[in-house]
Amino acid sequence: MRQVAERLAVSTATVYALVGRGELEHARVSNAIRVSPEALERYLTRGRR
């Protein structure tokens, strides 16, 4: 989540909020939330439209 936050230039709390609202695709692995590089690129591409 820290790396995603850095890439988006936001806080980790904002990333968790994006995940919680379903705006950022993710996968849960045990207790961890993972965001693939492809999912992050899709999110960034949607934001540029």
Long-range contacts (C-beta under 8 A, 24 or more apart in sequence): 1-33, 1-35, 4-35, 4-40, 7-40, 8-40, 8-44, 18-43
